[in-house]
Amino acid sequence: MYPEGTARLPQAGESLVLADGRRFVVAEIQNGVRGWWFLATAQDGNSTLQGNLRLEWDSQSLAWRSAAAHVATPRSMSTAPQTRLKQVD
């Protein structure tokens, strides 16, 4: 879709995924000095989001994400510290 060597730019109609997993559809977007200014609507149409973020394309989810977002480790893969119980005699 994009010629080799050209950067992919966010466009209206594309998906935006927040760090908590909520998905929005970009309605308006403009490139600013500190990132992309955007207005987006939730997929269910019940809420809107306006913000300014540096965005990067996530080719696995086919959506834009905040460049600062970190992927959380699924709970099943995370390790919690083991507490040791002492038995009182």
Secondary structure, 3 states (H helix, E strand, C coil): CCCCCCCCCCCCCCEEECCCCCEEEEEEEEEECCEEEEEEEECCCCCEEEEEECEEEECCCCEEEECCCCCCCCHHHCCCCCCCCCCCC
